[in-house]
Amino acid sequence: MPTLKYLSGYPPELLAKVQQLVDEGRLHENLAKRYPQGHDVRTDRALYEYVVTLKNQCLRNAEPLAKVVYDNKLHVVQHALGTHTTALRMQGKKLKTKREIRVASLFKQAPEPFLRIIVVHELAHLKQREHDKKFYSLCESMEPAYHQLEFDARMWLTARDLEPPPGYGETT
């Protein structure tokens, strides 16, 4: 029986339903019906524009982003789907802060809502560092279906690990 490593911490009843889909070989089919479209945010430039647009809609007063890129080095195994960093640099007598967001490259092939929740999560860290109630409240204000999409993204990662079907999540 395959493990549901991306879904640990969810209630046993929910895990049993996911396991049933896995056992019946219907997890991919279930997700493909619910999320049939991929996205065309394939380049770092397109990702930067995508993130900045969302930031400007939801967090206008947050600090600007210096860099937004897909990162081949981020792996789900390392428990990182995206990262946010703050780099402090001295420029003359001034201390400059530069904020960066990196998204795991595997999300180039994900349905757009899954890319969006990773971006929302990392943008929320611009305002809230810790994963606390305020943080998740901010995530929900930017994406009302945040928790459902996060769960579905974890199911997508599970399905992808089990047997990624050819072309899954590609734009047509």
Residue frames as a rotation matrix with the C-alpha (Angstrom) as fourth column:
MET 1
0.584 0.812 0.000 0.00
0.812 -0.584 0.000 0.00
0.000 0.000 -1.000 0.00
PRO 2
-0.202 -0.692 0.693 1.55
0.612 -0.641 -0.463 3.35
0.765 0.331 0.553 -1.03
THR 3
-0.344 0.029 -0.938 2.06
0.863 -0.383 -0.329 5.95
-0.369 -0.923 0.107 1.65
LEU 4
0.528 0.557 0.641 0.29
0.701 -0.712 0.041 9.28
0.480 0.427 -0.766 1.54
LYS 5
-0.216 -0.782 -0.584 3.33
0.975 -0.205 -0.086 11.25
-0.053 -0.588 0.807 2.73
TYR 6
-0.835 -0.099 0.542 2.05
0.240 -0.951 0.196 14.60
0.496 0.293 0.818 1.45
LEU 7
0.019 0.964 0.265 -1.21
-0.216 -0.255 0.942 14.17
0.976 -0.075 0.204 3.33
SER 8
-0.363 -0.168 -0.917 0.06
0.775 0.492 -0.397 13.32
0.518 -0.854 -0.049 6.80
GLY 9
-0.968 0.024 -0.251 -1.79
0.159 -0.715 -0.680 15.24
-0.196 -0.698 0.688 9.46
TYR 10
-0.499 0.857 -0.125 -5.18
-0.727 -0.336 0.599 15.06
0.472 0.390 0.791 7.75
PRO 11
0.000 0.583 0.813 -8.03
-0.889 0.372 -0.267 13.13
-0.457 -0.723 0.518 9.42
PRO 12
-0.738 -0.341 0.583 -8.02
-0.178 0.931 0.320 9.34
-0.651 0.132 -0.747 8.94
GLU 13
0.203 0.897 0.392 -11.47
0.364 0.303 -0.881 9.40
-0.909 0.321 -0.265 7.28
LEU 14
0.720 0.006 -0.694 -10.18
-0.518 -0.660 -0.544 11.76
-0.462 0.751 -0.472 4.60
LEU 15
-0.341 -0.930 -0.135 -7.03
-0.860 0.250 0.445 9.72
-0.380 0.268 -0.886 4.10
ALA 16
-0.423 0.270 0.865 -9.14
0.141 0.963 -0.231 6.59
-0.895 0.024 -0.445 3.67
LYS 17
0.696 0.716 -0.056 -11.05
0.105 -0.179 -0.978 8.26
-0.710 0.675 -0.200 0.82
VAL 18
0.411 -0.644 -0.645 -7.82
-0.889 -0.440 -0.127 9.26
-0.202 0.625 -0.754 -0.89
GLN 19
-0.584 -0.653 0.482 -6.38
-0.562 0.754 0.339 5.78
-0.585 -0.073 -0.808 -0.37
GLN 20
0.108 0.712 0.693 -9.51
0.275 0.649 -0.709 4.31
-0.955 0.268 -0.126 -1.97
LEU 21
0.859 0.155 -0.488 -8.98
-0.363 -0.486 -0.795 6.51
-0.360 0.860 -0.361 -5.04
VAL 22
-0.094 -0.974 -0.208 -5.34
-0.971 0.043 0.235 5.38
-0.220 0.224 -0.950 -5.17
ASP 23
-0.525 -0.096 0.846 -6.28
-0.213 0.977 -0.022 1.70
-0.824 -0.192 -0.533 -4.80
GLU 24
0.419 0.783 0.461 -8.89
0.380 0.310 -0.872 2.00
-0.825 0.540 -0.167 -7.55
GLY 25
-0.497 -0.708 0.503 -6.44
0.783 -0.115 0.612 3.84
-0.375 0.697 0.611 -9.81
ARG 26
0.295 0.744 0.600 -8.75
0.895 -0.435 0.099 6.86
0.335 0.508 -0.794 -10.01
LEU 27
0.200 -0.249 -0.948 -6.72
0.658 -0.682 0.318 9.58
-0.726 -0.687 0.027 -8.29
HIS 28
-0.844 -0.535 -0.032 -5.37
0.305 -0.529 0.792 11.06
-0.440 0.659 0.610 -11.55
GLU 29
-0.537 0.720 0.440 -8.80
0.661 0.036 0.749 10.86
0.524 0.693 -0.495 -13.16
ASN 30
0.362 0.689 -0.628 -10.45
0.931 -0.300 0.208 12.56
-0.045 -0.660 -0.750 -10.19
LEU 31
-0.069 -0.493 -0.867 -7.96
0.418 -0.804 0.423 15.43
-0.906 -0.334 0.262 -10.21
ALA 32
-0.915 -0.303 0.266 -7.97
0.347 -0.255 0.903 15.81
-0.206 0.918 0.338 -14.01
LYS 33
-0.138 0.946 0.294 -11.77
0.874 -0.023 0.486 16.21
0.466 0.324 -0.823 -13.97
ARG 34
0.594 0.391 -0.703 -11.60
0.749 -0.588 0.305 18.88
-0.294 -0.708 -0.642 -11.28
TYR 35
0.349 -0.588 -0.730 -8.55
-0.235 -0.809 0.539 20.68
-0.907 -0.017 -0.420 -12.67
PRO 36
0.683 0.015 0.730 -8.45
0.580 0.597 -0.555 20.08
-0.444 0.802 0.399 -16.43
GLN 37
0.876 -0.295 0.382 -6.40
0.108 -0.653 -0.750 23.15
0.470 0.698 -0.540 -17.36
GLY 38
0.067 -0.922 -0.380 -2.71
0.998 0.058 0.035 23.74
-0.010 -0.382 0.924 -16.91
HIS 39
0.768 0.110 -0.631 -1.24
0.164 -0.986 0.028 27.22
-0.620 -0.125 -0.775 -17.22
ASP 40
0.698 -0.530 0.482 1.19
0.554 -0.026 -0.832 29.06
0.453 0.848 0.276 -19.43
VAL 41
0.793 -0.498 0.351 3.36
-0.609 -0.678 0.412 30.52
0.033 -0.540 -0.841 -16.64
ARG 42
0.913 -0.405 -0.054 6.43
0.386 0.898 -0.209 28.60
0.133 0.169 0.976 -17.82
THR 43
0.071 -0.937 0.341 9.27
0.519 -0.258 -0.815 31.10
0.852 0.235 0.468 -17.65
ASP 44
-0.413 -0.306 -0.858 10.81
0.904 -0.255 -0.344 33.02
-0.113 -0.917 0.381 -14.78
ARG 45
-0.994 0.059 0.094 9.68
-0.036 -0.972 0.231 36.26
0.105 0.227 0.968 -16.39
ALA 46
-0.255 0.963 -0.091 6.07
-0.144 0.055 0.988 35.02
0.956 0.265 0.124 -16.68
LEU 47
0.072 0.228 -0.971 6.23
0.855 0.488 0.178 33.80
0.514 -0.843 -0.159 -13.06
TYR 48
-0.808 -0.414 -0.420 7.52
0.571 -0.728 -0.381 37.18
-0.148 -0.547 0.824 -11.89
GLU 49
-0.816 0.547 0.189 4.64
-0.355 -0.732 0.582 38.96
0.457 0.408 0.791 -13.66
TYR 50
-0.012 0.818 -0.575 2.13
0.221 0.563 0.796 36.44
0.975 -0.117 -0.188 -12.29
VAL 51
-0.143 -0.129 -0.981 3.38
0.968 0.188 -0.165 36.90
0.206 -0.974 0.098 -8.70
VAL 52
-0.943 -0.259 -0.207 3.65
0.300 -0.934 -0.196 40.70
-0.143 -0.247 0.959 -8.88
THR 53
-0.551 0.820 0.155 0.13
-0.260 -0.345 0.902 40.96
0.793 0.457 0.404 -10.32
LEU 54
0.237 0.636 -0.735 -1.26
0.540 0.543 0.644 38.89
0.808 -0.549 -0.215 -7.45
LYS 55
-0.428 -0.485 -0.763 0.82
0.903 -0.258 -0.343 40.84
-0.030 -0.835 0.549 -4.93
ASN 56
-0.987 0.030 0.159 -0.46
-0.003 -0.986 0.167 44.14
0.162 0.165 0.973 -6.29
GLN 57
-0.182 0.982 -0.056 -4.06
-0.117 0.035 0.993 42.92
0.976 0.188 0.108 -6.07
CYS 58
0.555 0.490 -0.673 -3.80
0.436 0.518 0.736 41.56
0.709 -0.701 0.074 -2.54
LEU 59
0.472 -0.497 -0.728 -0.81
0.810 -0.082 0.581 43.10
-0.348 -0.864 0.364 -0.76
ARG 60
0.713 -0.125 0.690 -0.26
0.430 -0.700 -0.571 46.53
0.554 0.703 -0.445 -2.26
ASN 61
0.787 -0.361 0.500 1.63
-0.558 -0.762 0.328 47.82
0.263 -0.538 -0.801 0.79
ALA 62
0.815 -0.531 0.233 4.03
0.305 0.734 0.606 44.89
-0.493 -0.423 0.760 1.06
GLU 63
0.057 -0.904 -0.423 7.68
-0.380 -0.412 0.828 45.36
-0.923 0.114 -0.367 0.23
PRO 64
0.566 0.124 -0.815 8.59
-0.824 0.051 -0.565 44.96
-0.029 0.991 0.131 -3.46
LEU 65
0.747 -0.299 0.594 10.02
0.179 0.951 0.253 41.72
-0.640 -0.083 0.764 -4.74
ALA 66
0.059 -0.827 -0.559 13.51
-0.730 -0.417 0.541 41.76
-0.681 0.376 -0.629 -6.23
LYS 67
-0.713 -0.393 -0.581 13.33
-0.680 0.592 0.433 38.30
0.174 0.704 -0.689 -7.76
VAL 68
0.269 0.745 0.610 10.80
-0.640 0.612 -0.465 35.56
-0.720 -0.265 0.642 -8.49
VAL 69
-0.331 -0.476 -0.815 11.99
-0.918 0.361 0.162 32.37
0.217 0.802 -0.556 -10.17
TYR 70
0.892 0.385 -0.237 11.31
-0.354 0.921 0.164 28.70
0.282 -0.062 0.958 -10.68
ASP 71
0.011 -0.913 0.408 13.92
-0.996 0.026 0.085 26.67
-0.088 -0.407 -0.909 -8.83
ASN 72
0.351 0.041 -0.936 15.01
-0.453 0.882 -0.131 23.19
0.820 0.470 0.328 -9.96
LYS 73
-0.660 -0.729 -0.182 16.74
-0.159 0.372 -0.914 22.67
0.734 -0.575 -0.362 -6.62
LEU 74
-0.457 0.584 0.671 13.55
-0.866 -0.122 -0.484 22.83
-0.201 -0.802 0.562 -4.58
HIS 75
-0.652 0.240 -0.719 12.14
-0.148 0.890 0.431 19.38
0.744 0.387 -0.545 -4.06
VAL 76
0.360 0.897 0.256 9.05
-0.569 -0.007 0.822 18.24
0.739 -0.442 0.508 -2.30
VAL 77
0.402 -0.291 -0.868 11.15
0.550 0.835 -0.025 15.65
0.732 -0.468 0.495 -0.49
GLN 78
-0.692 -0.709 -0.137 12.86
0.575 -0.426 -0.699 18.54
0.437 -0.562 0.702 1.28
HIS 79
-0.024 0.827 -0.562 9.42
0.961 -0.135 -0.240 19.84
-0.274 -0.546 -0.791 2.30
ALA 80
-0.401 -0.108 -0.910 9.77
0.016 -0.994 0.111 22.97
-0.916 0.030 0.400 0.19
LEU 81
0.194 0.531 0.825 7.37
0.919 0.196 -0.343 23.78
-0.344 0.824 -0.450 -2.62
GLY 82
0.507 -0.110 0.855 8.38
0.366 -0.870 -0.329 27.39
0.780 0.480 -0.401 -2.55
THR 83
-0.052 -0.538 -0.841 10.64
0.992 -0.124 0.018 29.63
-0.114 -0.834 0.540 -0.51
HIS 84
0.829 0.157 0.536 10.81
0.216 -0.975 -0.047 33.26
0.516 0.155 -0.843 0.40
THR 85
0.055 -0.861 -0.505 14.05
0.998 0.068 -0.007 34.90
0.040 -0.503 0.863 1.40
THR 86
0.995 0.090 0.044 15.11
0.086 -0.992 0.096 38.28
0.052 -0.092 -0.994 2.62
ALA 87
0.187 -0.981 0.049 18.63
0.942 0.165 -0.292 39.34
0.278 0.100 0.955 1.76
LEU 88
0.903 -0.001 -0.429 20.19
0.194 -0.891 0.410 42.26
-0.382 -0.454 -0.805 3.62
ARG 89
0.207 -0.851 0.483 22.96
0.954 0.066 -0.293 44.07
0.217 0.521 0.825 1.77
MET 90
0.213 -0.250 -0.945 24.99
0.422 -0.848 0.320 47.13
-0.881 -0.467 -0.075 2.60
GLN 91
0.261 -0.157 0.952 25.05
0.905 -0.303 -0.298 49.71
0.336 0.940 0.063 -0.16
GLY 92
-0.183 -0.416 0.891 27.22
-0.033 -0.903 -0.429 52.53
0.982 -0.108 0.152 1.01
LYS 93
-0.929 -0.114 0.353 25.88
-0.333 -0.166 -0.928 53.52
0.164 -0.979 0.117 4.42
LYS 94
-0.059 0.992 0.113 22.41
-0.998 -0.056 -0.028 52.11
-0.021 -0.115 0.993 3.74
LEU 95
-0.793 -0.050 0.608 21.14
-0.162 0.978 -0.131 48.66
-0.588 -0.202 -0.783 4.54
LYS 96
-0.365 0.647 -0.670 19.04
-0.918 -0.132 0.373 47.39
0.153 0.751 0.642 1.62
THR 97
-0.360 0.367 0.858 16.50
-0.266 0.841 -0.471 44.59
-0.894 -0.398 -0.205 1.90
LYS 98
-0.497 0.219 -0.840 15.73
-0.845 0.099 0.526 42.44
0.199 0.971 0.136 -1.11
ARG 99
-0.044 0.591 0.805 12.93
-0.550 0.659 -0.514 39.91
-0.834 -0.465 0.296 -1.07
GLU 100
-0.656 -0.200 -0.728 12.92
-0.730 0.414 0.544 36.82
0.192 0.888 -0.417 -3.29
ILE 101
0.315 0.724 0.614 10.41
-0.660 0.631 -0.407 34.07
-0.682 -0.277 0.677 -3.96
ARG 102
-0.723 -0.490 -0.487 11.37
-0.689 0.569 0.450 30.72
0.057 0.661 -0.749 -5.47
VAL 103
0.391 0.888 0.243 8.81
-0.824 0.455 -0.336 28.17
-0.409 -0.069 0.910 -6.64
ALA 104
-0.261 -0.460 0.849 9.59
-0.089 0.887 0.453 24.50
-0.961 0.043 -0.272 -7.24
SER 105
-0.725 -0.152 -0.671 9.92
-0.639 -0.213 0.739 23.89
-0.255 0.965 0.057 -10.97
LEU 106
-0.890 0.415 0.190 7.48
0.443 0.886 0.139 20.98
-0.110 0.208 -0.972 -10.86
PHE 107
-0.120 0.895 -0.429 4.69
0.415 -0.348 -0.841 23.57
-0.902 -0.279 -0.329 -10.64
LYS 108
-0.690 -0.103 -0.717 5.31
-0.586 -0.502 0.636 24.48
-0.425 0.859 0.286 -14.28
GLN 109
-0.838 0.344 -0.423 3.22
-0.093 0.674 0.733 21.37
0.537 0.654 -0.533 -15.04
ALA 110
-0.771 0.559 -0.304 0.66
0.526 0.291 -0.799 21.82
-0.359 -0.776 -0.518 -12.27
PRO 111
0.133 0.877 0.462 -2.87
0.899 -0.304 0.317 23.10
0.418 0.373 -0.828 -12.74
GLU 112
-0.263 -0.274 0.925 -2.97
0.155 -0.958 -0.240 26.88
0.952 0.080 0.295 -12.27
PRO 113
0.703 0.553 0.447 -4.83
-0.316 -0.320 0.893 26.81
0.637 -0.769 -0.050 -8.91
PHE 114
0.787 -0.469 -0.400 -1.96
0.617 0.594 0.516 24.79
-0.004 -0.653 0.757 -7.42
LEU 115
-0.276 -0.857 0.436 0.62
0.790 -0.461 -0.404 27.29
0.547 0.233 0.804 -8.63
ARG 116
0.076 0.396 0.915 -1.57
-0.114 -0.908 0.403 30.07
0.991 -0.135 -0.024 -7.21
ILE 117
0.944 0.324 -0.054 -1.69
0.021 0.103 0.994 28.57
0.328 -0.940 0.091 -3.70
ILE 118
0.265 -0.925 -0.271 2.10
0.964 0.262 0.047 28.21
0.028 -0.273 0.961 -3.62
VAL 119
-0.440 -0.397 0.805 2.41
0.488 -0.858 -0.157 31.86
0.753 0.324 0.572 -4.64
VAL 120
0.468 0.688 0.554 -0.25
-0.190 -0.534 0.824 32.96
0.863 -0.491 -0.119 -2.14
HIS 121
0.839 -0.188 -0.511 1.56
0.531 0.489 0.692 31.04
0.120 -0.852 0.510 0.59
GLU 122
-0.148 -0.989 -0.025 4.90
0.985 -0.145 -0.095 32.67
0.091 -0.038 0.995 -0.18
LEU 123
-0.296 0.117 0.948 3.34
0.199 -0.963 0.181 36.14
0.934 0.242 0.261 -0.55
ALA 124
0.779 0.627 0.001 1.70
0.095 -0.120 0.988 35.75
0.620 -0.770 -0.153 2.86
HIS 125
0.392 -0.720 -0.572 5.18
0.919 0.279 0.277 35.37
-0.040 -0.635 0.772 4.32
LEU 126
-0.360 -0.477 0.802 5.87
0.504 -0.823 -0.263 38.97
0.785 0.309 0.537 3.27
LYS 127
0.064 0.505 0.861 3.49
-0.522 -0.718 0.460 40.02
0.851 -0.479 0.217 6.06
GLN 128
0.705 0.241 0.667 3.52
-0.700 0.381 0.603 37.04
-0.109 -0.893 0.438 8.45
ARG 129
-0.264 -0.921 -0.286 6.66
-0.919 0.331 -0.216 35.00
0.294 0.206 -0.934 9.03
GLU 130
-0.837 -0.073 0.543 5.16
-0.374 0.800 -0.469 32.22
-0.400 -0.596 -0.697 11.16
HIS 131
-0.649 0.659 -0.380 2.57
-0.029 0.478 0.878 29.64
0.760 0.581 -0.291 10.12
ASP 132
-0.903 0.372 -0.217 0.01
0.244 0.026 -0.969 30.82
-0.355 -0.928 -0.115 12.64
LYS 133
-0.044 0.994 0.096 -3.66
0.800 0.093 -0.593 31.79
-0.598 0.051 -0.800 12.61
LYS 134
0.336 0.120 -0.934 -2.93
-0.203 -0.959 -0.196 35.24
-0.920 0.256 -0.298 11.17
PHE 135
-0.692 -0.677 -0.250 -0.84
-0.434 0.113 0.894 33.69
-0.577 0.727 -0.373 8.41
TYR 136
-0.800 0.414 0.434 -3.57
0.569 0.753 0.331 31.30
-0.190 0.512 -0.838 7.27
SER 137
0.237 0.873 -0.426 -6.18
0.585 -0.479 -0.655 34.03
-0.776 -0.094 -0.624 7.60
LEU 138
-0.030 -0.361 -0.932 -4.09
-0.531 -0.784 0.320 36.15
-0.847 0.504 -0.168 5.21
CYS 139
-0.943 -0.297 0.152 -3.79
-0.066 0.614 0.786 33.19
-0.327 0.731 -0.599 2.81
GLU 140
-0.363 0.892 0.270 -7.58
0.858 0.433 -0.276 32.80
-0.363 0.132 -0.923 2.85
SER 141
0.303 0.466 -0.831 -8.10
0.118 -0.884 -0.453 36.50
-0.946 0.040 -0.323 2.21
MET 142
-0.404 -0.525 -0.749 -5.97
-0.708 -0.339 0.620 36.21
-0.579 0.781 -0.235 -0.94
GLU 143
-0.651 0.220 -0.726 -7.47
-0.452 0.657 0.604 32.85
0.610 0.721 -0.329 -1.98
PRO 144
-0.012 0.751 0.661 -10.78
-0.999 -0.038 0.025 31.94
0.043 -0.660 0.750 -0.28
ALA 145
0.906 0.344 -0.246 -10.43
-0.357 0.934 -0.010 28.25
0.226 0.097 0.969 -1.30
TYR 146
0.094 -0.991 0.091 -6.86
-0.925 -0.121 -0.361 28.10
0.369 -0.050 -0.928 0.04
HIS 147
-0.260 -0.243 0.935 -7.27
-0.763 0.645 -0.045 25.07
-0.592 -0.725 -0.353 2.30
GLN 148
0.681 0.544 0.490 -9.14
-0.107 0.736 -0.668 22.99
-0.724 0.402 0.560 -0.28
LEU 149
0.861 -0.398 -0.316 -6.62
-0.383 -0.101 -0.918 23.87
0.334 0.912 -0.239 -2.98
GLU 150
-0.097 -0.922 0.376 -3.73
-0.993 0.062 -0.103 23.03
0.072 -0.383 -0.921 -0.67
PHE 151
0.031 0.185 0.982 -5.26
-0.428 0.891 -0.154 19.61
-0.903 -0.415 0.106 0.02
ASP 152
0.915 0.370 0.163 -5.88
-0.001 0.404 -0.915 19.03
-0.404 0.837 0.370 -3.69
ALA 153
0.525 -0.810 -0.262 -2.30
-0.751 -0.297 -0.590 20.09
0.400 0.506 -0.764 -4.51
ARG 154
-0.291 -0.607 0.739 -1.07
-0.864 0.499 0.070 17.52
-0.412 -0.618 -0.670 -2.02
MET 155
0.447 0.490 0.749 -3.25
-0.052 0.850 -0.525 14.89
-0.893 0.196 0.405 -3.73
TRP 156
0.945 -0.135 -0.296 -1.73
-0.315 -0.146 -0.938 16.00
0.083 0.980 -0.181 -7.07
LEU 157
0.026 -0.993 0.117 1.77
-0.987 -0.045 -0.156 15.51
0.161 -0.111 -0.981 -5.65
THR 158
-0.129 0.016 0.991 0.74
-0.490 0.868 -0.078 12.06
-0.862 -0.495 -0.104 -4.43
ALA 159
0.809 0.501 0.306 -0.69
0.037 0.476 -0.878 11.15
-0.586 0.722 0.367 -7.83
ARG 160
0.721 -0.600 -0.346 2.41
-0.640 -0.386 -0.664 12.50
0.265 0.700 -0.663 -9.54
ASP 161
-0.232 -0.829 0.509 4.66
-0.942 0.323 0.096 10.34
-0.244 -0.457 -0.856 -7.36
LEU 162
0.128 0.362 0.923 2.61
-0.249 0.913 -0.324 7.21
-0.960 -0.189 0.208 -7.94
GLU 163
-0.289 -0.194 0.937 2.47
0.800 0.489 0.348 7.39
-0.526 0.850 0.013 -11.72
PRO 164
-0.290 0.177 -0.941 2.55
-0.240 -0.965 -0.107 10.72
-0.926 0.195 0.322 -13.56
PRO 165
0.415 0.474 0.777 0.42
0.638 0.457 -0.620 10.35
-0.649 0.753 -0.112 -16.67
PRO 166
-0.581 -0.669 0.464 1.89
0.795 -0.346 0.498 11.77
-0.173 0.658 0.733 -19.89
GLY 167
-0.608 0.258 0.751 0.90
0.352 -0.760 0.546 15.38
0.712 0.596 0.371 -20.47
TYR 168
0.224 0.748 -0.625 -0.95
0.940 0.004 0.342 15.78
0.258 -0.664 -0.702 -17.16
GLY 169
0.370 0.035 -0.928 -1.44
0.600 -0.772 0.210 19.43
-0.709 -0.635 -0.307 -16.38
GLU 170
-0.744 -0.643 0.180 -0.12
0.547 -0.433 0.716 20.70
-0.383 0.631 0.675 -19.71
THR 171
-0.194 0.663 -0.723 -1.90
-0.345 -0.736 -0.582 23.56
-0.918 0.137 0.372 -21.40
THR 172
-0.254 0.191 0.948 -3.81
0.765 0.639 0.076 22.76
-0.592 0.745 -0.309 -24.54
